[in-house]
Amino acid sequence: MLAGLLLAAGPAVAQQQQPALGMAMARLPAAARKIYVQTLFEQRLSVLYTRAGLGSTGMSKDVLREALLGFYNLRPTAGKPQMSGSSVLTVVDLTRPSHLKRLWVVDVAQQKTLFNTLVAHGKGTGDVVATAFSNLDGSEQSSLGFYRTGRGTYLGKHGLSLKLHGLDPGFNTNAEKRAVVVHGAEYVCDDFVKKHGHLGRSQGCPALPVAETAAIIQAIKGGSVLYLHGPATAGYRSRWLDADRALDVFGRAL
């Protein structure tokens, strides 16, 4: 009951009352505490989904759940001090057709959607719908999984760009070698969709509308988490989706 009231009240109130919640949890047996933390996580997920208005934008709650598991697994801990403590989480749902807005930048702490926009997939990944994925250089396909954003920006052939560091071996760890980065592209716009029925395609980069690129890169740079979700047929699996580990990190922060 206490947890539900705190989460519903908002992040500021919850933070003020964390000591009381922590003491209450500490008195619970291990099994009961695990169930309690799972309940808190699902409540936090539901509050974020509702307050950030994600349902009305077409985001799947299940996709958000996966993204949050990775988000908490990648939080800084004694064993992973290099990870960012940023509260910004970027989600790309490549199960949605390219003419729909399928990229979200969410501030988890503030429970706000900062951006929701179009994003391109790779030429080799499909036309309207993304169906094929690869970590291989030269494939021109998108790579699924969790990424950490670069700490600085640079000016490349597409203008302002941001490097991505793939964190899922076998799925996206060749991102740097392949120069898979966040950048803007003229073919990512509604006019292109009206003319061709789908967005233009990249060489594997999550390319953005030019007008929004600078603001989005500014919001997500510095080691924040980015998650590219794909269809079940892609066979994606990841240690960052380990619920037990994620809930442990989540619970320690309560």
TORLORO-554745 format. One record per residue (C-alpha): residue in three letters; x, y, z. Coordinates in steps of 0.5 Angstrom, whole numbers, padded with zeros to 4 digits, always signed. Example, Ala and Ser with C-alpha at 12.3 -4.5 7.8 and 13.67 -1.06 7.14 Angstrom:
<pabas>
ALA+0025-0009+0016/SER+0027-0002+0014/
</pabas>
This chain:
<pabas>
MET+0000+0000+0000/LEU+0006+0005+0002/ALA+0009+0003-0005/GLY+0003+0005-0009/LEU+0002+0011-0006/LEU+0009+0014-0006/LEU+0009+0012-0014/ALA+0002+0015-0015/ALA+0004+0021-0012/GLY+0010+0022-0016/PRO+0018+0022-0016/ALA+0019+0028-0011/VAL+0015+0025-0006/ALA+0017+0018-0007/GLN+0024+0020-0006/GLN+0023+0024+0000/GLN+0020+0018+0003/GLN+0025+0013+0001/PRO+0028+0012+0008/ALA+0021+0009+0011/LEU+0020+0005+0005/GLY+0027+0002+0005/MET+0026+0000+0013/ALA+0020-0003+0011/MET+0023-0007+0006/ALA+0029-0009+0010/ARG+0024-0013+0015/LEU+0021-0017+0010/PRO+0024-0024+0009/ALA+0028-0025+0002/ALA+0022-0029-0002/ALA+0017-0024+0001/ARG+0022-0018-0001/LYS+0023-0021-0008/ILE+0015-0021-0009/TYR+0014-0014-0006/VAL+0020-0011-0011/GLN+0017-0014-0017/THR+0010-0011-0015/LEU+0014-0004-0014/PHE+0017-0005-0021/GLU+0010-0006-0024/GLN+0007-0001-0021/ARG+0013+0004-0023/LEU+0012+0001-0030/SER+0005+0003-0030/VAL+0005+0010-0027/LEU+0011+0011-0032/TYR+0007+0009-0038/THR+0001+0013-0036/ARG+0004+0019-0034/ALA+0009+0020-0040/GLY+0002+0018-0045/LEU+0006+0013-0048/GLY+0000+0009-0049/SER-0003+0014-0054/THR+0003+0014-0058/GLY+0003+0007-0060/MET+0008+0004-0055/SER+0007-0003-0053/LYS+0007-0003-0045/ASP+0011-0010-0046/VAL+0016-0006-0050/LEU+0017-0001-0045/ARG+0018-0007-0040/GLU+0024-0010-0043/ALA+0027-0003-0044/LEU+0026-0002-0037/LEU+0029-0008-0035/GLY+0035-0006-0039/PHE+0035+0001-0036/TYR+0036-0002-0029/ASN+0041-0007-0031/LEU+0045-0002-0034/ARG+0045+0003-0028/PRO+0052+0004-0025/THR+0054-0001-0019/ALA+0060-0003-0016/GLY+0061-0008-0022/LYS+0059-0003-0027/PRO+0062+0004-0025/GLN+0063+0006-0033/MET+0055+0006-0034/SER+0051+0012-0034/GLY+0047+0014-0029/SER+0042+0018-0034/SER+0035+0018-0033/VAL+0034+0018-0040/LEU+0032+0012-0044/THR+0031+0012-0052/VAL+0026+0006-0054/VAL+0026+0004-0062/ASP+0020-0001-0064/LEU+0022-0004-0070/THR+0016-0008-0070/ARG+0012-0002-0072/PRO+0012+0000-0080/SER+0017+0005-0082/HIS+0011+0011-0083/LEU+0009+0011-0076/LYS+0013+0014-0070/ARG+0017+0009-0067/LEU+0022+0012-0063/TRP+0021+0015-0056/VAL+0026+0019-0051/VAL+0023+0018-0044/ASP+0026+0021-0038/VAL+0024+0016-0033/ALA+0025+0020-0027/GLN+0021+0025-0029/GLN+0016+0021-0032/LYS+0016+0025-0039/THR+0016+0023-0046/LEU+0021+0028-0049/PHE+0021+0026-0056/ASN+0017+0021-0060/THR+0018+0021-0068/LEU+0020+0017-0074/VAL+0026+0013-0075/ALA+0029+0009-0080/HIS+0032+0002-0081/GLY+0037-0001-0085/LYS+0037-0002-0093/GLY+0038-0009-0092/THR+0033-0010-0086/GLY+0026-0009-0090/ASP+0022-0004-0094/VAL+0016-0002-0090/VAL+0017-0007-0084/ALA+0024-0009-0081/THR+0025-0017-0082/ALA+0032-0018-0082/PHE+0037-0016-0077/SER+0045-0017-0077/ASN+0051-0015-0073/LEU+0056-0016-0080/ASP+0060-0010-0083/GLY+0057-0009-0090/SER+0050-0012-0088/GLU+0046-0005-0088/GLN+0042-0008-0083/SER+0039-0006-0077/SER+0042-0009-0070/LEU+0037-0010-0065/GLY+0039-0010-0057/PHE+0042-0005-0052/TYR+0046+0001-0053/ARG+0050+0006-0049/THR+0050+0013-0053/GLY+0057+0016-0054/ARG+0059+0022-0049/GLY+0061+0027-0054/THR+0058+0029-0061/TYR+0062+0030-0068/LEU+0060+0032-0075/GLY+0060+0027-0080/LYS+0058+0026-0087/HIS+0050+0027-0085/GLY+0052+0033-0080/LEU+0051+0032-0073/SER+0052+0025-0070/LEU+0053+0021-0064/LYS+0056+0014-0064/LEU+0053+0008-0061/HIS+0056+0003-0057/GLY+0053-0004-0058/LEU+0052-0008-0051/ASP+0050-0015-0054/PRO+0055-0019-0056/GLY+0053-0023-0063/PHE+0047-0018-0064/ASN+0050-0010-0064/THR+0057-0010-0062/ASN+0060-0009-0069/ALA+0056-0002-0068/GLU+0063+0002-0068/LYS+0066-0002-0073/ARG+0060-0001-0078/ALA+0059+0007-0076/VAL+0052+0005-0074/VAL+0051+0012-0071/VAL+0045+0017-0069/HIS+0044+0022-0075/GLY+0039+0026-0079/ALA+0037+0024-0086/GLU+0033+0028-0091/TYR+0029+0021-0092/VAL+0026+0021-0085/CYS+0020+0025-0086/ASP+0013+0025-0088/ASP+0014+0028-0095/PHE+0018+0022-0096/VAL+0013+0017-0094/LYS+0007+0020-0098/LYS+0011+0020-0104/HIS+0014+0012-0103/GLY+0009+0009-0098/HIS+0015+0008-0093/LEU+0021+0012-0090/GLY+0028+0012-0094/ARG+0033+0007-0091/SER+0040+0008-0088/GLN+0046+0003-0088/GLY+0044+0001-0081/CYS+0043+0007-0077/PRO+0037+0009-0073/ALA+0037+0016-0077/LEU+0032+0021-0075/PRO+0028+0027-0078/VAL+0033+0033-0079/ALA+0029+0038-0076/GLU+0029+0034-0069/THR+0036+0031-0069/ALA+0040+0036-0065/ALA+0035+0036-0060/ILE+0035+0029-0059/ILE+0042+0028-0059/GLN+0043+0033-0054/ALA+0038+0030-0050/ILE+0041+0023-0050/LYS+0048+0024-0051/GLY+0053+0022-0045/GLY+0052+0015-0044/SER+0045+0014-0044/VAL+0041+0007-0045/LEU+0038+0006-0052/TYR+0034+0000-0054/LEU+0032-0003-0061/HIS+0027-0008-0060/GLY+0025-0013-0066/PRO+0020-0018-0068/ALA+0020-0025-0064/THR+0022-0028-0070/ALA+0029-0025-0070/GLY+0031-0029-0064/TYR+0034-0023-0060/ARG+0036-0025-0053/SER+0040-0021-0048/ARG+0043-0022-0041/TRP+0041-0015-0040/LEU+0033-0017-0040/ASP+0035-0021-0034/ALA+0029-0019-0029/ASP+0032-0022-0023/ARG+0038-0017-0024/ALA+0034-0011-0026/LEU+0030-0012-0020/ASP+0036-0013-0015/VAL+0038-0006-0018/PHE+0031-0003-0018/GLY+0030-0005-0011/ARG+0037-0002-0008/ALA+0035+0004-0010/LEU+0028+0004-0007/
</pabas>
